[in-house]
Amino acid sequence: MGKKILITGSSQGIGLGIAKQFSQDFDVYISGRYADKLEKLCREYNFKGFAAADLIENGAAEKIIDAIGSDIDILIN
């Protein structure tokens, strides 16, 4: 492991499926709109962390970086 991957919109559907697949080989961080759901998913699938943010809102990218850091190796939107 060691590579840090951020997957936005990963609280359900395709985004969650991608996050689960990548968690086998990467340190996966997820983001989405609802913190409680993201926190539950981190516990359930052993993701490294999360950031609750809606990317259509101003300042969302900064909020994500504040929550998980800027040292992201791979970003999947």
C-alpha positions as CSV (number, residue, x, y, z in Angstrom):
1,M,0.0,0.0,0.0
2,G,1.2,3.5,0.6
3,K,-0.4,5.2,-2.4
4,K,-3.2,7.5,-1.4
5,I,-6.3,7.5,-3.6
6,L,-9.3,9.9,-3.2
7,I,-12.6,8.9,-4.8
8,T,-15.3,11.5,-4.8
9,G,-19.0,10.6,-4.9
10,S,-18.1,7.3,-3.3
11,S,-20.9,6.9,-0.8
12,Q,-23.0,4.6,-3.1
13,G,-23.2,3.1,-6.6
14,I,-20.3,3.2,-9.0
15,G,-18.2,5.4,-6.7
16,L,-18.5,3.0,-3.8
17,G,-17.8,0.0,-6.1
18,I,-14.6,1.7,-7.3
19,A,-13.6,2.5,-3.7
20,K,-14.0,-1.1,-2.6
21,Q,-12.0,-2.4,-5.6
22,F,-9.1,0.0,-5.0
23,S,-9.0,-0.6,-1.2
24,Q,-7.3,-3.9,-1.9
25,D,-4.2,-2.1,-3.2
26,F,-4.3,1.5,-2.1
27,D,-5.0,3.7,1.0
28,V,-8.5,4.8,0.0
29,Y,-10.1,8.0,1.1
30,I,-13.7,8.7,0.2
31,S,-15.9,11.8,-0.1
32,G,-19.5,12.6,-0.5
33,R,-22.3,14.7,1.0
34,Y,-23.2,12.9,4.2
35,A,-20.6,12.5,7.0
36,D,-22.5,9.8,8.9
37,K,-22.8,7.6,5.9
38,L,-19.1,8.1,4.9
39,E,-18.0,7.3,8.5
40,K,-20.0,4.1,8.5
41,L,-18.5,3.0,5.1
42,C,-15.0,3.7,6.4
43,R,-15.6,1.3,9.3
44,E,-17.3,-1.3,7.1
45,Y,-14.7,-1.4,4.3
46,N,-11.6,-0.2,6.2
47,F,-11.2,2.9,4.1
48,K,-8.5,5.2,5.6
49,G,-10.7,8.4,5.9
50,F,-13.3,10.6,4.5
51,A,-14.4,14.2,3.8
52,A,-18.0,15.3,3.7
53,A,-18.4,17.8,1.0
54,D,-20.6,18.6,-2.0
55,L,-18.4,19.4,-5.0
56,I,-21.0,21.8,-6.5
57,E,-20.6,24.1,-3.5
58,N,-17.9,26.8,-3.4
59,G,-15.0,25.8,-1.1
60,A,-15.7,22.0,-1.3
61,A,-12.2,21.2,-2.7
62,E,-10.6,23.1,0.1
63,K,-12.8,21.3,2.7
64,I,-11.7,17.9,1.3
65,I,-8.0,18.9,1.4
66,D,-8.4,20.1,5.0
67,A,-9.9,16.8,6.0
68,I,-7.6,14.4,4.2
69,G,-4.5,16.4,3.1
70,S,-3.1,17.4,-0.2
71,D,-0.7,14.4,-0.7
72,I,-3.1,12.5,-3.0
73,D,-1.5,10.2,-5.5
74,I,-4.6,9.4,-7.5
75,L,-7.9,11.3,-7.8
76,I,-11.1,9.7,-9.2
77,N,-14.0,12.1,-9.7
